[in-house]
Amino acid sequence: MTAINAPRDKYNAVWIIFFILGLGTLLPWNFFMTATMYFTSRLKDEFADPSTHLMTNETSEGADTRSVLESKFNNVMTLCAMVPLLIFTCLNSFLHQRIPQKLRIIGSLAAILVVFLLTAVFVKVDVSPLTFFTITMIKIICINSFGAILQGSLFGLAGILPASYTTPIMSGQGLAGTFAAFSMICALTTGSALQDSAFGYFITACVVILVAIVAYIVLPRMEFFQYYTESNGSTPSADEENNMGLLKKESAAEKKPVVSLVEDEGKPTVSVVNIFKQIWVMALSVCFIFTVTIGTFPAVTVEVKSTIANGGTWDGYFIPVSCFLLFNLMDWAGRSLTAVCMWPGKDSMWLPVMVGLRVIFIPLFMLCNVQPRHYLPVLFSHDALYIIFMILFAFSNGYLASLCMCFGPKKVPPHEAETAGAIMAFFLSLGLALGAGVSFAFRAMI
């Protein structure tokens, strides 16, 4: 079978399903991040035992009245998020051939759903700050562990389809951040209580996950999706997942053993090392993109202060609008643009060059009006300059990352595309982890 004989994606149904699945991978976590103020508010000293200093962040000057758990929440949250994300993305890259695709995706979505249902319940339950902190970190570890498996599996699944079908996953993830940022601004505008806003976030996330589960269940019924899973060759476990055309796939596998990822002895016929040799430029590029992005956003960008607000209304909306909402909008626009434009090509040297040039955003943001600061001068104090930098920064992140994720699986033979997609997802997660690590150094340099 050839692409010329491929059926049409009627009503763009498969594209929309992948968009929903992309939305489902990051919307829960983005809502979790948006509710950070709610989590820290639950870590106040009011429930602490005054006879101990466990909950008190004492300083010689007495300036910081926050509890230890409250002041360390963001740092520990980042650690509990990025380490499991990296570990489980790596495991998925090597073990995805041995675990049925349906189990990986449905199981991950179901686990995340349970976590968010529990999180919504805990909004209404009073517990001590230490207990709440511990439970919250366990939930963060679970969300990112299963989220890593889900994300890696989706990119691997999209790898067997035309390159443009990685775009809806990236676009859906971009919309997730935009929706969460918009929700945060709406909560500020309406003056909703933190508890009510958080409960709404978590219930909304549960609804989105349920929709994603239904979308994935419908996916194997799509003729367009069936065509590519059959023509590109499926693993034995994938054959078992699809009740449509099972016998046809098995007979095709017997005729074309070269496309089988697993031999009779169970030994993989594809080599992760050999695949990496073919896609290393794309893999390192997407890793570098997110290292630069997470290294500066939000650790540095969120500390920029407005120079024109003068304590007015804009002062309270400056970071939510100019940092979070603008970043997510432009990131989403960049990811979505690859649906109609994919320049430069997968073999062009311009792509890694453009990726490397993004390093300029690190000093640009560090020289904005980041406060407090001790070492570097402020060269770009006006709000407009910060906004321009943010637009270019976010758009280039979304566009270039989406290009790399689309091109990676297309640089290998079709039967290796799923493994290539999983490897690309691993390097995306590696970039997130490295960015989280260097963000502390970038902030300290200012």
Secondary structure, 3 states (H helix, E strand, C coil): CCHHHCCCCHHHHHHHHHHHHHHHHHHHHHHHHHCHHHHHHCCCHHHCCCCCCCCCCCCCCCCCCCCHHHHHHHHHHHHHHHHHHHHHHHHHHHHCCCCCHHHHHHHHHHHHHHHHHHHHHHHCCCCCHHHHHHHHHHHHHHHHHHHHHHHHHHHHHHCCCCHHHCHHHHHHHHHHHHHHHHHHHHHHHHCCCHHHHHHHHHHHHHHHHHHHHHHHHHHHHCHHHHHHHHHCCCCHHHHHHCCCCHHHHHHHHHHCHHHCCECCCCCECCCHHHHHHHHHHHHHHHHHHHHHHHHHCCCCHHHECCCCCCCCHHHHHHHHHHHHHHHHHHHHHHHHHCCCCCCCCCCCCHHHHHHHHHHHHHHHHHCECECCCCCCCCCECCHHHHHHHHHHHHHHHHHHHHHHHHHHHHHCCHHHHHHHHHHHHHHHHHHHHHHHHHHHHHHHHC
